[in-house]
Amino acid sequence: MMKKRLITAIAIAFCLTILPDASRADNFSFRLSANQNALDTELDGRFNASQTDMMAGISGLYDNDDFKLVFLKGLVINEILFDGLTGGLGFKGVGGKAEKHRIDGDVLNLGFMGSLSYDLPDGP
């Protein structure tokens, strides 16, 4: 039951965030980290909305059947205070299974998220 809900949530989030805006996306970023025991991946897209930018992303973590987690995030991003300083507010959710030391549990969480970044100027 939990697996079906998680797959449905991922499909809905993907369809609502990535597919309609793909034609007007500013940039996408993809990250993949792997070793013999674990796999960690992330896909983010940044899109122009009328007066602001939006970022949506999906990521996942798999570790030897101990962790099977999927993360979804959505942020509204805008320049704040001065040029180059960018801030964002949004939500991040996680769902999946975690298993450690014979304890098996489902993970389902939604949290508030903030981001702050600064782009360095090109030169003098």
Residue, then its C-alpha position, 0 to 999 in steps of 0.5 A: m500500500m505504501k509503495k503504491r502511494l509513493i509511486t503515485a506521489i512521484a508520478i503526480a509531482f513529476c507531471l505537475t512540475i517537470l513536464p509542463d514547464a520543460s519548454r521554458a526551463d532555465n536549467f536542469s541539474f543532475r547528480l548521481s553518486a554510487n558505490q557497491n552498496a549505495l545509490d544516491t541521485e538527484l534531478d532539479g529543474r529551475f523555471n521562470a514564473s512571471q516575477t520570480d523563479m521556481m525550483a522543483g526536484i526529485s531525489g532518491l537514496y538506496d542503500n543495501d535494502d536498509f534505506k529506500l527513500v524518495f525526496l520531492k521538493g518545490l521552492v519559490i526563488n528570488e533575488i533578495l537584498f542585493d544582486g547575486l544573493t538569492g533566497g528561496l522558500g518551499f517544501k520538501g517531502v520524503g517517503g520510503k522505507a528504512e530498516k536498521h538493526r531489525i527495526d523496519g519502518d515506513v518514512l513519510n514526512l513533509g517539512f519547510m525548506g529554505s535556501l540561500s545562495y550567492d553568485l560571485p561576480d565574474g571579475p574586476 
